[in-house]
Amino acid sequence: DMLDPERLIQCPLVKHHRIRARRFPYHLVKCKESNPEIAKKLATCPFNARHLVPQADLSDHIMKCNDKAFMEQDGVSRSCEPPQEQMNNGSTWQAPPCDEDWET
């Protein structure tokens, strides 16, 4: 199960490292620090920082990454919202009246 925090994941830096999913982000940080020569050869996926792939394979990974769909879906839902500039410039929104009296 991909959502199980106890499942074991193979470290992309040191292949014999097997880490529980819930500890994986912390392991990556420490393992990169401990193995800087290996870390230099790997690139981070723009869709999921847990995906470390050889730099030469990054463009292929980006095309096939499962997390890309989540980012694109999030971008579509945000495109329906008004741009932040329009909200800040000339907004006529006013807070509704409040019946609370913090002094009492």
C-alpha positions in Angstrom: 0.0 0.0 0.0 1.5 3.3 -1.1 0.0 5.2 1.8 1.4 2.9 4.5 3.9 4.9 6.6 5.6 1.6 7.7 6.4 0.4 4.1 10.0 0.1 3.2 11.5 2.3 0.5 14.9 1.9 -1.1 17.2 4.9 -0.8 18.2 6.4 -4.2 21.7 7.2 -2.9 22.7 4.0 -1.2 20.9 1.0 -2.6 21.2 -1.2 0.4 19.5 1.4 2.6 15.8 0.5 3.2 13.9 3.1 5.1 10.3 3.3 6.5 8.2 5.7 4.4 7.5 8.0 7.4 11.3 8.5 7.9 12.2 8.8 4.2 12.4 12.6 3.9 14.7 12.8 6.9 16.8 10.0 5.7 17.3 11.7 2.3 18.7 14.8 3.9 21.1 12.9 6.1 22.1 10.5 3.3 22.9 13.4 0.9 25.1 15.0 3.6 26.9 11.7 4.2 27.3 10.9 0.5 28.0 14.2 -1.3 29.7 12.6 -4.3 26.7 10.4 -5.0 24.3 13.3 -4.3 26.0 15.5 -6.9 25.2 12.9 -9.6 21.5 12.9 -8.8 18.8 15.5 -9.7 15.6 16.2 -7.7 12.2 15.8 -9.4 10.3 19.1 -9.6 7.1 17.3 -8.8 8.3 15.3 -5.8 11.4 16.0 -3.8 11.6 12.4 -2.7 12.4 11.4 -6.3 16.1 11.5 -6.9 17.2 10.3 -10.3 20.5 10.4 -12.2 20.8 13.8 -13.9 20.9 12.3 -17.3 17.5 10.6 -16.7 15.7 13.6 -15.2 13.9 14.7 -18.4 12.7 11.1 -19.0 11.5 10.9 -15.3 9.7 14.2 -15.6 7.7 12.9 -18.6 6.7 9.7 -16.7 6.4 11.0 -13.1 3.1 10.0 -11.4 3.2 13.1 -9.3 3.1 15.3 -12.4 -0.7 14.7 -12.7 -1.3 16.0 -9.2 0.6 19.2 -9.9 -1.2 19.7 -13.2 -4.5 19.1 -11.6 -3.7 21.6 -8.9 -2.7 24.1 -11.5 -6.1 23.7 -13.3 -8.0 24.3 -10.1 -6.0 27.4 -9.3 -6.5 28.8 -12.8 -10.2 29.2 -11.9 -9.3 31.5 -9.0 -8.8 35.3 -9.6 -5.2 36.3 -9.9 -3.7 37.7 -6.6 -3.0 41.1 -8.2 -6.7 41.6 -9.0 -7.7 40.7 -5.5 -5.2 43.2 -4.0 -5.9 46.1 -6.5 -9.3 47.7 -6.2 -11.0 44.9 -4.3 -14.4 46.0 -3.0 -14.7 43.2 -0.5 -15.6 44.2 3.0 -15.7 42.1 6.2 -19.2 41.2 7.3 -20.5 42.8 10.5 -19.4 41.1 13.7 -21.6 40.7 16.7 -18.7 39.8 19.1 -17.6 42.3 21.7 -14.2 41.4 23.0 -14.4 44.1 25.7 -17.2 42.4 27.6 
